[in-house]
Amino acid sequence: MNYVNLIGKMASAPKFRELENGSKVASFTMSTKEPFLDEKGNPKSKSHWHKLTVWGNWIPVIQELTEPGVKLAIEGRLITRFYKDKTGKRQSVSEVEVNDLIIL
C-alpha cells in the first residue's frame, strides 16, 4: 500500500503551472519535525523536508488560503518521476502527491 500521512508546516510558497492538457498543478515544500531523545535523554527534534504536488480541486484552496508557515495535515501517496536534465542524463525526483489536506 502506498500511503503517506504528514503533519507539518508549508515551507515554501506554492508554485502554480498549467499543463498542455489544461490541468493545473501546484508544488511546494513541507517541513515536518521528528522528536527524539539524545544520548543524555534531552529532547531534540530533527527537521525533514518533503516535496508535495497538488492537483484538481485543491488548487483553489492552495491559492487562497496557504502561505509559508501555515500548518497542514496531508494525506497522499509517494510518487517518483523521471526526466532528462540539460545534459541528457536521467534524473529522478520523489514527491508526495496530495489526495486530501486540512489546514490546521
Backbone as XML, in Angstrom:
<?xml version="1.0"?>
<chain id="A" units="angstrom">
  <residue number="1" name="MET">
    <atom name="N" x="0.846" y="-1.174" z="0.000"/>
    <atom name="CA" x="0.000" y="0.000" z="0.000"/>
    <atom name="C" x="0.892" y="1.238" z="0.000"/>
  </residue>
  <residue number="2" name="ASN">
    <atom name="N" x="0.589" y="2.193" z="-0.828"/>
    <atom name="CA" x="1.340" y="3.433" z="-0.949"/>
    <atom name="C" x="0.525" y="4.536" z="-0.280"/>
  </residue>
  <residue number="3" name="TYR">
    <atom name="N" x="0.865" y="4.857" z="0.977"/>
    <atom name="CA" x="0.089" y="5.811" z="1.761"/>
    <atom name="C" x="1.043" y="6.687" z="2.567"/>
  </residue>
  <residue number="4" name="VAL">
    <atom name="N" x="0.863" y="8.002" z="2.467"/>
    <atom name="CA" x="1.689" y="8.963" z="3.197"/>
    <atom name="C" x="0.765" y="9.874" z="3.992"/>
  </residue>
  <residue number="5" name="ASN">
    <atom name="N" x="1.103" y="10.095" z="5.261"/>
    <atom name="CA" x="0.340" y="10.978" z="6.131"/>
    <atom name="C" x="1.356" y="11.876" z="6.838"/>
  </residue>
  <residue number="6" name="LEU">
    <atom name="N" x="1.268" y="13.193" z="6.633"/>
    <atom name="CA" x="2.223" y="14.133" z="7.216"/>
    <atom name="C" x="1.497" y="15.277" z="7.909"/>
  </residue>
  <residue number="7" name="ILE">
    <atom name="N" x="2.069" y="15.747" z="9.009"/>
    <atom name="CA" x="1.605" y="16.963" z="9.676"/>
    <atom name="C" x="2.827" y="17.855" z="9.844"/>
  </residue>
  <residue number="8" name="GLY">
    <atom name="N" x="2.740" y="19.066" z="9.327"/>
    <atom name="CA" x="3.877" y="19.973" z="9.404"/>
    <atom name="C" x="3.498" y="21.358" z="8.926"/>
  </residue>
  <residue number="9" name="LYS">
    <atom name="N" x="4.512" y="22.091" z="8.479"/>
    <atom name="CA" x="4.308" y="23.472" z="8.018"/>
    <atom name="C" x="4.706" y="23.605" z="6.560"/>
  </residue>
  <residue number="10" name="MET">
    <atom name="N" x="3.946" y="24.436" z="5.857"/>
    <atom name="CA" x="4.320" y="24.763" z="4.483"/>
    <atom name="C" x="5.615" y="25.569" z="4.556"/>
  </residue>
  <residue number="11" name="ALA">
    <atom name="N" x="6.653" y="25.095" z="3.877"/>
    <atom name="CA" x="7.969" y="25.711" z="3.987"/>
    <atom name="C" x="8.291" y="26.649" z="2.830"/>
  </residue>
  <residue number="12" name="SER">
    <atom name="N" x="7.590" y="26.522" z="1.721"/>
    <atom name="CA" x="7.837" y="27.410" z="0.584"/>
    <atom name="C" x="6.510" y="27.848" z="-0.016"/>
  </residue>
  <residue number="13" name="ALA">
    <atom name="N" x="6.533" y="28.981" z="-0.670"/>
    <atom name="CA" x="5.330" y="29.453" z="-1.359"/>
    <atom name="C" x="5.025" y="28.497" z="-2.501"/>
  </residue>
  <residue number="14" name="PRO">
    <atom name="N" x="3.758" y="28.172" z="-2.720"/>
    <atom name="CA" x="3.425" y="27.253" z="-3.810"/>
    <atom name="C" x="3.714" y="27.873" z="-5.173"/>
  </residue>
  <residue number="15" name="LYS">
    <atom name="N" x="4.162" y="27.008" z="-6.084"/>
    <atom name="CA" x="4.374" y="27.409" z="-7.481"/>
    <atom name="C" x="3.289" y="26.740" z="-8.306"/>
  </residue>
  <residue number="16" name="PHE">
    <atom name="N" x="2.614" y="27.525" z="-9.127"/>
    <atom name="CA" x="1.494" y="27.027" z="-9.919"/>
    <atom name="C" x="1.880" y="26.973" z="-11.383"/>
  </residue>
  <residue number="17" name="ARG">
    <atom name="N" x="1.387" y="25.936" z="-12.054"/>
    <atom name="CA" x="1.588" y="25.868" z="-13.506"/>
    <atom name="C" x="0.414" y="25.130" z="-14.140"/>
  </residue>
  <residue number="18" name="GLU">
    <atom name="N" x="0.225" y="25.393" z="-15.417"/>
    <atom name="CA" x="-0.826" y="24.729" z="-16.176"/>
    <atom name="C" x="-0.167" y="23.874" z="-17.238"/>
  </residue>
  <residue number="19" name="LEU">
    <atom name="N" x="-0.596" y="22.628" z="-17.341"/>
    <atom name="CA" x="-0.041" y="21.703" z="-18.312"/>
    <atom name="C" x="-0.716" y="21.889" z="-19.664"/>
  </residue>
  <residue number="20" name="GLU">
    <atom name="N" x="-0.126" y="21.289" z="-20.702"/>
    <atom name="CA" x="-0.661" y="21.426" z="-22.059"/>
    <atom name="C" x="-2.095" y="20.941" z="-22.175"/>
  </residue>
  <residue number="21" name="ASN">
    <atom name="N" x="-2.474" y="19.941" z="-21.365"/>
    <atom name="CA" x="-3.836" y="19.406" z="-21.425"/>
    <atom name="C" x="-4.836" y="20.235" z="-20.619"/>
  </residue>
  <residue number="22" name="GLY">
    <atom name="N" x="-4.382" y="21.337" z="-20.014"/>
    <atom name="CA" x="-5.254" y="22.225" z="-19.252"/>
    <atom name="C" x="-5.287" y="21.940" z="-17.763"/>
  </residue>
  <residue number="23" name="SER">
    <atom name="N" x="-4.699" y="20.834" z="-17.335"/>
    <atom name="CA" x="-4.655" y="20.517" z="-15.908"/>
    <atom name="C" x="-3.767" y="21.516" z="-15.174"/>
  </residue>
  <residue number="24" name="LYS">
    <atom name="N" x="-4.156" y="21.826" z="-13.952"/>
    <atom name="CA" x="-3.363" y="22.727" z="-13.123"/>
    <atom name="C" x="-2.706" y="21.928" z="-12.008"/>
  </residue>
  <residue number="25" name="VAL">
    <atom name="N" x="-1.505" y="22.343" z="-11.643"/>
    <atom name="CA" x="-0.755" y="21.673" z="-10.584"/>
    <atom name="C" x="-0.034" y="22.727" z="-9.756"/>
  </residue>
  <residue number="26" name="ALA">
    <atom name="N" x="0.051" y="22.462" z="-8.452"/>
    <atom name="CA" x="0.814" y="23.325" z="-7.547"/>
    <atom name="C" x="1.878" y="22.469" z="-6.877"/>
  </residue>
  <residue number="27" name="SER">
    <atom name="N" x="3.042" y="23.048" z="-6.662"/>
    <atom name="CA" x="4.143" y="22.364" z="-5.992"/>
    <atom name="C" x="4.650" y="23.243" z="-4.861"/>
  </residue>
  <residue number="28" name="PHE">
    <atom name="N" x="4.963" y="22.606" z="-3.730"/>
    <atom name="CA" x="5.562" y="23.328" z="-2.620"/>
    <atom name="C" x="6.302" y="22.354" z="-1.726"/>
  </residue>
  <residue number="29" name="THR">
    <atom name="N" x="7.039" y="22.899" z="-0.772"/>
    <atom name="CA" x="7.792" y="22.096" z="0.175"/>
    <atom name="C" x="7.129" y="22.189" z="1.536"/>
  </residue>
  <residue number="30" name="MET">
    <atom name="N" x="7.113" y="21.068" z="2.228"/>
    <atom name="CA" x="6.556" y="20.994" z="3.580"/>
    <atom name="C" x="7.647" y="20.504" z="4.517"/>
  </residue>
  <residue number="31" name="SER">
    <atom name="N" x="7.711" y="21.077" z="5.717"/>
    <atom name="CA" x="8.677" y="20.599" z="6.708"/>
    <atom name="C" x="7.930" y="19.909" z="7.846"/>
  </residue>
  <residue number="32" name="THR">
    <atom name="N" x="8.514" y="18.829" z="8.327"/>
    <atom name="CA" x="7.978" y="18.124" z="9.484"/>
    <atom name="C" x="9.096" y="17.992" z="10.513"/>
  </residue>
  <residue number="33" name="LYS">
    <atom name="N" x="8.722" y="17.800" z="11.749"/>
    <atom name="CA" x="9.703" y="17.630" z="12.827"/>
    <atom name="C" x="9.547" y="16.234" z="13.419"/>
  </residue>
  <residue number="34" name="GLU">
    <atom name="N" x="10.685" y="15.605" z="13.694"/>
    <atom name="CA" x="10.713" y="14.290" z="14.311"/>
    <atom name="C" x="11.364" y="14.415" z="15.687"/>
  </residue>
  <residue number="35" name="PRO">
    <atom name="N" x="10.573" y="14.284" z="16.753"/>
    <atom name="CA" x="11.161" y="14.403" z="18.101"/>
    <atom name="C" x="11.932" y="13.133" z="18.476"/>
  </residue>
  <residue number="36" name="PHE">
    <atom name="N" x="13.015" y="13.327" z="19.249"/>
    <atom name="CA" x="13.786" y="12.191" z="19.756"/>
    <atom name="C" x="14.551" y="12.644" z="20.990"/>
  </residue>
  <residue number="37" name="LEU">
    <atom name="N" x="15.114" y="11.696" z="21.699"/>
    <atom name="CA" x="15.952" y="11.990" z="22.860"/>
    <atom name="C" x="17.404" y="11.749" z="22.486"/>
  </residue>
  <residue number="38" name="ASP">
    <atom name="N" x="18.289" y="12.698" z="22.855"/>
    <atom name="CA" x="19.714" y="12.500" z="22.585"/>
    <atom name="C" x="20.289" y="11.488" z="23.571"/>
  </residue>
  <residue number="39" name="GLU">
    <atom name="N" x="21.593" y="11.248" z="23.480"/>
    <atom name="CA" x="22.236" y="10.230" z="24.325"/>
    <atom name="C" x="22.148" y="10.534" z="25.826"/>
  </residue>
  <residue number="40" name="LYS">
    <atom name="N" x="21.894" y="11.814" z="26.171"/>
    <atom name="CA" x="21.754" y="12.189" z="27.581"/>
    <atom name="C" x="20.290" y="12.260" z="28.018"/>
  </residue>
  <residue number="41" name="GLY">
    <atom name="N" x="19.380" y="11.914" z="27.120"/>
    <atom name="CA" x="17.958" y="11.938" z="27.454"/>
    <atom name="C" x="17.290" y="13.276" z="27.261"/>
  </residue>
  <residue number="42" name="ASN">
    <atom name="N" x="17.990" y="14.228" z="26.650"/>
    <atom name="CA" x="17.410" y="15.548" z="26.394"/>
    <atom name="C" x="16.547" y="15.516" z="25.135"/>
  </residue>
  <residue number="43" name="PRO">
    <atom name="N" x="15.387" y="16.161" z="25.172"/>
    <atom name="CA" x="14.528" y="16.184" z="23.981"/>
    <atom name="C" x="15.142" y="17.028" z="22.862"/>
  </residue>
  <residue number="44" name="LYS">
    <atom name="N" x="15.134" y="16.490" z="21.677"/>
    <atom name="CA" x="15.629" y="17.160" z="20.467"/>
    <atom name="C" x="14.616" y="16.921" z="19.356"/>
  </residue>
  <residue number="45" name="SER">
    <atom name="N" x="14.804" y="17.591" z="18.234"/>
    <atom name="CA" x="13.971" y="17.308" z="17.067"/>
    <atom name="C" x="14.803" y="17.455" z="15.802"/>
  </residue>
  <residue number="46" name="LYS">
    <atom name="N" x="14.433" y="16.682" z="14.823"/>
    <atom name="CA" x="15.100" y="16.711" z="13.522"/>
    <atom name="C" x="14.067" y="17.130" z="12.485"/>
  </residue>
  <residue number="47" name="SER">
    <atom name="N" x="14.443" y="18.058" z="11.611"/>
    <atom name="CA" x="13.539" y="18.512" z="10.553"/>
    <atom name="C" x="13.698" y="17.655" z="9.311"/>
  </residue>
  <residue number="48" name="HIS">
    <atom name="N" x="12.573" y="17.395" z="8.655"/>
    <atom name="CA" x="12.555" y="16.684" z="7.379"/>
    <atom name="C" x="11.830" y="17.579" z="6.377"/>
  </residue>
  <residue number="49" name="TRP">
    <atom name="N" x="12.264" y="17.521" z="5.124"/>
    <atom name="CA" x="11.692" y="18.351" z="4.071"/>
    <atom name="C" x="11.089" y="17.439" z="3.020"/>
  </residue>
  <residue number="50" name="HIS">
    <atom name="N" x="9.867" y="17.771" z="2.587"/>
    <atom name="CA" x="9.123" y="16.930" z="1.652"/>
    <atom name="C" x="8.624" y="17.785" z="0.491"/>
  </residue>
  <residue number="51" name="LYS">
    <atom name="N" x="8.786" y="17.269" z="-0.721"/>
    <atom name="CA" x="8.222" y="17.927" z="-1.900"/>
    <atom name="C" x="6.806" y="17.422" z="-2.074"/>
  </residue>
  <residue number="52" name="LEU">
    <atom name="N" x="5.854" y="18.347" z="-2.286"/>
    <atom name="CA" x="4.454" y="17.986" z="-2.456"/>
    <atom name="C" x="3.922" y="18.542" z="-3.768"/>
  </residue>
  <residue number="53" name="THR">
    <atom name="N" x="2.997" y="17.803" z="-4.378"/>
    <atom name="CA" x="2.263" y="18.288" z="-5.544"/>
    <atom name="C" x="0.775" y="18.175" z="-5.259"/>
  </residue>
  <residue number="54" name="VAL">
    <atom name="N" x="0.018" y="19.157" z="-5.751"/>
    <atom name="CA" x="-1.416" y="19.219" z="-5.537"/>
    <atom name="C" x="-2.080" y="19.408" z="-6.894"/>
  </residue>
  <residue number="55" name="TRP">
    <atom name="N" x="-3.149" y="18.651" z="-7.133"/>
    <atom name="CA" x="-3.887" y="18.700" z="-8.394"/>
    <atom name="C" x="-5.356" y="19.017" z="-8.134"/>
  </residue>
  <residue number="56" name="GLY">
    <atom name="N" x="-6.062" y="19.334" z="-9.198"/>
    <atom name="CA" x="-7.523" y="19.373" z="-9.207"/>
    <atom name="C" x="-8.163" y="20.357" z="-8.261"/>
  </residue>
  <residue number="57" name="ASN">
    <atom name="N" x="-9.146" y="19.846" z="-7.492"/>
    <atom name="CA" x="-9.980" y="20.699" z="-6.638"/>
    <atom name="C" x="-9.217" y="21.371" z="-5.510"/>
  </residue>
  <residue number="58" name="TRP">
    <atom name="N" x="-8.021" y="20.906" z="-5.185"/>
    <atom name="CA" x="-7.248" y="21.508" z="-4.102"/>
    <atom name="C" x="-6.489" y="22.758" z="-4.557"/>
  </residue>
  <residue number="59" name="ILE">
    <atom name="N" x="-6.384" y="22.998" z="-5.845"/>
    <atom name="CA" x="-5.649" y="24.165" z="-6.353"/>
    <atom name="C" x="-6.227" y="25.478" z="-5.806"/>
  </residue>
  <residue number="60" name="PRO">
    <atom name="N" x="-7.559" y="25.721" z="-5.882"/>
    <atom name="CA" x="-8.088" y="26.979" z="-5.339"/>
    <atom name="C" x="-7.827" y="27.145" z="-3.845"/>
  </residue>
  <residue number="61" name="VAL">
    <atom name="N" x="-7.858" y="26.061" z="-3.101"/>
    <atom name="CA" x="-7.590" y="26.129" z="-1.659"/>
    <atom name="C" x="-6.156" y="26.580" z="-1.425"/>
  </residue>
  <residue number="62" name="ILE">
    <atom name="N" x="-5.230" y="25.986" z="-2.146"/>
    <atom name="CA" x="-3.818" y="26.351" z="-2.009"/>
    <atom name="C" x="-3.608" y="27.804" z="-2.438"/>
  </residue>
  <residue number="63" name="GLN">
    <atom name="N" x="-4.271" y="28.228" z="-3.513"/>
    <atom name="CA" x="-4.121" y="29.606" z="-4.000"/>
    <atom name="C" x="-4.593" y="30.633" z="-2.981"/>
  </residue>
  <residue number="64" name="GLU">
    <atom name="N" x="-5.691" y="30.372" z="-2.306"/>
    <atom name="CA" x="-6.310" y="31.380" z="-1.451"/>
    <atom name="C" x="-5.923" y="31.313" z="0.021"/>
  </residue>
  <residue number="65" name="LEU">
    <atom name="N" x="-5.680" y="30.133" z="0.544"/>
    <atom name="CA" x="-5.597" y="30.003" z="1.986"/>
    <atom name="C" x="-4.221" y="29.610" z="2.528"/>
  </residue>
  <residue number="66" name="THR">
    <atom name="N" x="-3.246" y="29.450" z="1.686"/>
    <atom name="CA" x="-1.972" y="28.964" z="2.200"/>
    <atom name="C" x="-0.816" y="29.882" z="1.856"/>
  </residue>
  <residue number="67" name="GLU">
    <atom name="N" x="0.133" y="29.908" z="2.770"/>
    <atom name="CA" x="1.372" y="30.657" z="2.607"/>
    <atom name="C" x="2.412" y="29.978" z="3.489"/>
  </residue>
  <residue number="68" name="PRO">
    <atom name="N" x="3.674" y="30.247" z="3.281"/>
    <atom name="CA" x="4.693" y="29.613" z="4.127"/>
    <atom name="C" x="4.407" y="29.839" z="5.610"/>
  </residue>
  <residue number="69" name="GLY">
    <atom name="N" x="4.578" y="28.777" z="6.393"/>
    <atom name="CA" x="4.345" y="28.828" z="7.823"/>
    <atom name="C" x="3.003" y="28.262" z="8.257"/>
  </residue>
  <residue number="70" name="VAL">
    <atom name="N" x="2.082" y="28.095" z="7.313"/>
    <atom name="CA" x="0.767" y="27.543" z="7.629"/>
    <atom name="C" x="0.913" y="26.064" z="7.972"/>
  </residue>
  <residue number="71" name="LYS">
    <atom name="N" x="0.242" y="25.642" z="9.059"/>
    <atom name="CA" x="0.279" y="24.237" z="9.460"/>
    <atom name="C" x="-0.727" y="23.446" z="8.635"/>
  </residue>
  <residue number="72" name="LEU">
    <atom name="N" x="-0.275" y="22.296" z="8.125"/>
    <atom name="CA" x="-1.101" y="21.436" z="7.291"/>
    <atom name="C" x="-1.024" y="19.994" z="7.758"/>
  </residue>
  <residue number="73" name="ALA">
    <atom name="N" x="-2.105" y="19.281" z="7.543"/>
    <atom name="CA" x="-2.108" y="17.823" z="7.647"/>
    <atom name="C" x="-2.464" y="17.320" z="6.260"/>
  </residue>
  <residue number="74" name="ILE">
    <atom name="N" x="-1.649" y="16.450" z="5.713"/>
    <atom name="CA" x="-1.913" y="15.962" z="4.363"/>
    <atom name="C" x="-1.953" y="14.442" z="4.357"/>
  </residue>
  <residue number="75" name="GLU">
    <atom name="N" x="-2.680" y="13.927" z="3.381"/>
    <atom name="CA" x="-2.724" y="12.508" z="3.097"/>
    <atom name="C" x="-2.480" y="12.371" z="1.610"/>
  </residue>
  <residue number="76" name="GLY">
    <atom name="N" x="-1.644" y="11.426" z="1.224"/>
    <atom name="CA" x="-1.351" y="11.260" z="-0.183"/>
    <atom name="C" x="-0.587" y="9.982" z="-0.455"/>
  </residue>
  <residue number="77" name="ARG">
    <atom name="N" x="0.133" y="9.989" z="-1.574"/>
    <atom name="CA" x="0.928" y="8.832" z="-1.959"/>
    <atom name="C" x="2.281" y="9.297" z="-2.466"/>
  </residue>
  <residue number="78" name="LEU">
    <atom name="N" x="3.266" y="8.451" z="-2.333"/>
    <atom name="CA" x="4.615" y="8.765" z="-2.783"/>
    <atom name="C" x="4.754" y="8.378" z="-4.249"/>
  </residue>
  <residue number="79" name="ILE">
    <atom name="N" x="5.235" y="9.321" z="-5.049"/>
    <atom name="CA" x="5.465" y="9.038" z="-6.468"/>
    <atom name="C" x="6.898" y="9.422" z="-6.817"/>
  </residue>
  <residue number="80" name="THR">
    <atom name="N" x="7.431" y="8.779" z="-7.834"/>
    <atom name="CA" x="8.756" y="9.116" z="-8.355"/>
    <atom name="C" x="8.619" y="9.399" z="-9.841"/>
  </residue>
  <residue number="81" name="ARG">
    <atom name="N" x="9.123" y="10.550" z="-10.252"/>
    <atom name="CA" x="9.114" y="10.941" z="-11.665"/>
    <atom name="C" x="10.538" y="10.885" z="-12.197"/>
  </residue>
  <residue number="82" name="PHE">
    <atom name="N" x="10.672" y="10.568" z="-13.477"/>
    <atom name="CA" x="11.965" y="10.542" z="-14.138"/>
    <atom name="C" x="11.967" y="11.569" z="-15.266"/>
  </residue>
  <residue number="83" name="TYR">
    <atom name="N" x="13.111" y="12.207" z="-15.462"/>
    <atom name="CA" x="13.254" y="13.194" z="-16.527"/>
    <atom name="C" x="14.720" y="13.251" z="-16.942"/>
  </residue>
  <residue number="84" name="LYS">
    <atom name="N" x="14.979" y="13.913" z="-18.061"/>
    <atom name="CA" x="16.355" y="14.105" z="-18.511"/>
    <atom name="C" x="16.756" y="15.550" z="-18.253"/>
  </residue>
  <residue number="85" name="ASP">
    <atom name="N" x="17.948" y="15.732" z="-17.666"/>
    <atom name="CA" x="18.428" y="17.088" z="-17.397"/>
    <atom name="C" x="18.984" y="17.699" z="-18.681"/>
  </residue>
  <residue number="86" name="LYS">
    <atom name="N" x="19.544" y="18.890" z="-18.578"/>
    <atom name="CA" x="20.036" y="19.615" z="-19.753"/>
    <atom name="C" x="21.128" y="18.861" z="-20.497"/>
  </residue>
  <residue number="87" name="THR">
    <atom name="N" x="21.871" y="18.010" z="-19.791"/>
    <atom name="CA" x="22.943" y="17.241" z="-20.431"/>
    <atom name="C" x="22.447" y="15.919" z="-20.992"/>
  </residue>
  <residue number="88" name="GLY">
    <atom name="N" x="21.157" y="15.604" z="-20.782"/>
    <atom name="CA" x="20.592" y="14.356" z="-21.268"/>
    <atom name="C" x="20.675" y="13.213" z="-20.268"/>
  </residue>
  <residue number="89" name="LYS">
    <atom name="N" x="21.221" y="13.485" z="-19.091"/>
    <atom name="CA" x="21.335" y="12.460" z="-18.060"/>
    <atom name="C" x="19.980" y="12.246" z="-17.388"/>
  </residue>
  <residue number="90" name="ARG">
    <atom name="N" x="19.632" y="10.983" z="-17.141"/>
    <atom name="CA" x="18.358" y="10.656" z="-16.499"/>
    <atom name="C" x="18.418" y="11.006" z="-15.009"/>
  </residue>
  <residue number="91" name="GLN">
    <atom name="N" x="17.403" y="11.749" z="-14.558"/>
    <atom name="CA" x="17.289" y="12.161" z="-13.166"/>
    <atom name="C" x="15.948" y="11.687" z="-12.623"/>
  </residue>
  <residue number="92" name="SER">
    <atom name="N" x="15.836" y="11.671" z="-11.301"/>
    <atom name="CA" x="14.558" y="11.319" z="-10.692"/>
    <atom name="C" x="14.266" y="12.261" z="-9.532"/>
  </residue>
  <residue number="93" name="VAL">
    <atom name="N" x="12.985" y="12.387" z="-9.239"/>
    <atom name="CA" x="12.541" y="13.172" z="-8.085"/>
    <atom name="C" x="11.376" y="12.419" z="-7.450"/>
  </residue>
  <residue number="94" name="SER">
    <atom name="N" x="11.408" y="12.295" z="-6.131"/>
    <atom name="CA" x="10.305" y="11.679" z="-5.393"/>
    <atom name="C" x="9.547" y="12.777" z="-4.672"/>
  </residue>
  <residue number="95" name="GLU">
    <atom name="N" x="8.228" y="12.664" z="-4.678"/>
    <atom name="CA" x="7.388" y="13.669" z="-4.045"/>
    <atom name="C" x="6.091" y="13.033" z="-3.579"/>
  </residue>
  <residue number="96" name="VAL">
    <atom name="N" x="5.391" y="13.752" z="-2.726"/>
    <atom name="CA" x="4.103" y="13.290" z="-2.231"/>
    <atom name="C" x="3.016" y="13.955" z="-3.064"/>
  </residue>
  <residue number="97" name="GLU">
    <atom name="N" x="2.170" y="13.146" z="-3.661"/>
    <atom name="CA" x="1.014" y="13.638" z="-4.403"/>
    <atom name="C" x="-0.157" y="13.692" z="-3.422"/>
  </residue>
  <residue number="98" name="VAL">
    <atom name="N" x="-0.658" y="14.881" z="-3.152"/>
    <atom name="CA" x="-1.668" y="15.100" z="-2.119"/>
    <atom name="C" x="-3.051" y="14.665" z="-2.615"/>
  </residue>
  <residue number="99" name="ASN">
    <atom name="N" x="-3.718" y="13.841" z="-1.806"/>
    <atom name="CA" x="-5.110" y="13.440" z="-2.074"/>
    <atom name="C" x="-6.083" y="14.213" z="-1.204"/>
  </residue>
  <residue number="100" name="ASP">
    <atom name="N" x="-5.646" y="14.567" z="-0.001"/>
    <atom name="CA" x="-6.522" y="15.256" z="0.947"/>
    <atom name="C" x="-5.665" y="16.148" z="1.834"/>
  </residue>
  <residue number="101" name="LEU">
    <atom name="N" x="-6.202" y="17.269" z="2.267"/>
    <atom name="CA" x="-5.447" y="18.136" z="3.176"/>
    <atom name="C" x="-6.381" y="18.879" z="4.112"/>
  </residue>
  <residue number="102" name="ILE">
    <atom name="N" x="-5.831" y="19.214" z="5.256"/>
    <atom name="CA" x="-6.537" y="20.004" z="6.269"/>
    <atom name="C" x="-5.618" y="21.132" z="6.679"/>
  </residue>
  <residue number="103" name="ILE">
    <atom name="N" x="-6.113" y="22.357" z="6.667"/>
    <atom name="CA" x="-5.341" y="23.485" z="7.164"/>
    <atom name="C" x="-5.596" y="23.570" z="8.658"/>
  </residue>
  <residue number="104" name="LEU">
    <atom name="N" x="-4.543" y="23.455" z="9.443"/>
    <atom name="CA" x="-4.683" y="23.411" z="10.905"/>
    <atom name="C" x="-4.629" y="24.801" z="11.524"/>
  </residue>
</chain>
